[in-house]
Amino acid sequence: MADKGSCSFFLTVYVATFLVVHADIKLYTQVGQLFVYELERETFQNEFVPYLKHYGQVHDDRMAFKCNKQSFPDLPRWLRFTQRDTSDNGFLYGTPLEEDQGKNVIEITVINKRSYDTFRERMVITVEAPGKRIPYQAEFYLPHREIEKVLPSTVQEDIKRDIQRMWGTERLDIVNITSALDRGGRVPLPLEGHYEGVYVKVGTDQYFSACLLKLQTPQHQQECEAGGKSSGDCSTCTDPSNCITWCKSTLIDLSRPVLPPPAPTPGSGILEIGGFYDPPESPPSRDYFLDYIGTVIVPLTLAIILCLILAYIMCCRREGVKKRDAKTPDIQLYHQRTILGNTDELRSMAGGRGVPQPLSTLPMFNTRTGERVPPVQRPFRSDSSHIPLIMAQEDPNTDTLPR
């Protein structure tokens, strides 16, 4: 009985290890506030416990993260995900707007690139109402940064410190971080020293400093349009990677929001008694004669002229056709008469073939003595194809034939 009890206990524990339910990751953010969550490979490495138990070793596995809204193929419109390589951590980031308030359930699928095991986690992001008001905002462009290198909190603090010096206040918050590729920027070359660039938007409740107000001066705008460096650049950066491009910096003043134009007042749609419908006048008639001449007559006339010129060149200006003159006979006619005369002469020579055949063309002819030797007669072979090669058997120093 004790053995049965122990077996049932271990079986219950074994089943419980597989039926354990992971608690959802619950996060909170506010409207207009930057949200950043880092998906660390180290944290999810512990989820692939069966392999570690059996083999007793810990691996630094490559992992790929897939994120989407629950029951949807993609993320919410305000949320973005980036992971440069499977050996890097992933980042969920974005800034929600007022219409994005509420709960967002995000499904995170982790794929182990060594064992190809998968693990699924669920994250609940609650977007709350906006907290403090940030009416004064500014956006800066960092050309020597990439989006995943700016999202860590330590890098954000370094960037914030540099901007605090220009703004003259420590009450500064990062509102949004956007990759230049999302703004229509070009993909950089995969070489060292080429970066995609990042836009960082910060805000506070204090007015702009005198340094930042130089961005709105006409002199600054003229110098930037000319392609040069602005003389009013007062930016500072402790890290060269965090240096901003002054000509691509902008100020955003939300303290006086622009009111939308009033909506038109709809009428009743019912015509008053005694009234009548006065339709608008039709547009005046238009004369299309000049358009017809320009689009049809002129091209047709040019085509006819070109055809006539081409016909004159092909028919009247052919090579060899010249004006005949009594003093200058035609060269082509002279060549033709010469060819006809030569042809008649060859025909007359071909008709007189009754002359004896030259001795040099006869068989068995000795070129030195001029004697003709009859061909070797064989009893059963009379065709010329079996006549021996006399020239090959003959001694060149004698006049007699070999026996």
Secondary structure, DSSP 4 states (H G I P E B T S, - for coil): -HHHHHHHHHHHHHHHHHH--PPPEEEEEETTS-EEEEE-HHHHHTT-HHHHHHH-------EEEEEEETTSSS--TTEEEE-SSTTS-EEEEE---GGG-EEEEEEEEEEETTT--EEEEEEEEEEE---S---EEEEEEETT--HHHH-SHHHHHHHHHHHHHHHT-S--EEEEEEEGGGGTPPPPPSSTT----EEEEEEESSPPPHHHHGGGSHHHHHHHHTTS--TT-----SSGGG---GGG-EEEE-SSPPPPPPPPPP----PPTT----PPPPPPP---HHHHIIIIIHHHHHHHHHHHHHHHHHHTS-TT-----SSS--HHHHHHHHHHHHHHHHHHHHH---SPPPGGGSTTB-TTT--B-PPPP-SS--SGGG---HHHHS-TT-SSPP-
